[in-house]
Amino acid sequence: MSTDTEILRTVVDHWKSAVDAHDPKLVASYFTDDAIFQGLHPYSIGPESVAAYYDVQPIGMTAHYDIRETKRLADDLILGYLTVDFSFLDRPTVSVYLSLIIRSTPEGWLITHYQVSRLT
């Protein structure tokens, strides 16, 4: 049986791989239909808005993350708290805190809440 951290790492690894490949539709496929998404711009709901957000990110942007904490909120919900460094080809790295809630669905574990804030 997988630990909460292993489950979260699997989901975040899929997200990271799609971000690194600049594949906005694939990134969006890891979110629930009702996901609340808060990047560094105003929040949005659902996979289409996630795809739109990542579609305008620069080619060559990559994500490097570290899971800091996990907490089981319910049988089908896991909270993750991470730090993420978004690296670019032509500008300084952007470091953020990332809070995720992933939910077990018939399709597998998906992101249902995503919120970042800048590190200070």
Secondary structure, 3 states (H helix, E strand, C coil): CCCHHHHHHHHHHHHHHHHHCCCHHHHHCCEEEEEEEECCCCCEECHHHHHHHHHCCCCCCEEEEEEEEEEEEECCEEEEEEEEEEECCCCCCEEEEEEEEEEEECCEEEEEEEEEEECC
